[in-house]
Amino acid sequence: MKLEKKINKKDFYEIIVIFIVYLVIGRLLIHSGDDWAWGGEIGMERLRNSFDNYNGRYIGNLVEMLITR
């Protein structure tokens, strides 16, 4: 049995709206605390060390670096 769910236009538009809302919120909020570390040299050093002995959340750390850079 093959299960497929196609995304209809309404679902697609809802996803786009949610993405835009989060994008706007992300741009309006001021970086603070840990965000400065991820966006600076400390974040790059953590990346060079492959987040060794940091927190084990590799994808989350990479996303944070993308967001803050």
SULWO-V229580 format. One line per field, one symbol per residue. burial: I if it has 24 or more other ideal C-beta (glycine too) atoms within 12 Angstrom, else O. A space follows every 50 residues. Layout:
burial: ???
This chain:
burial: OOOOOOOOOOOOOOOOOOOOOOOOOOOOOOOOOOOOOIOOOOIOOIOOOO OOOOOOOOOOIOOIIOOIO
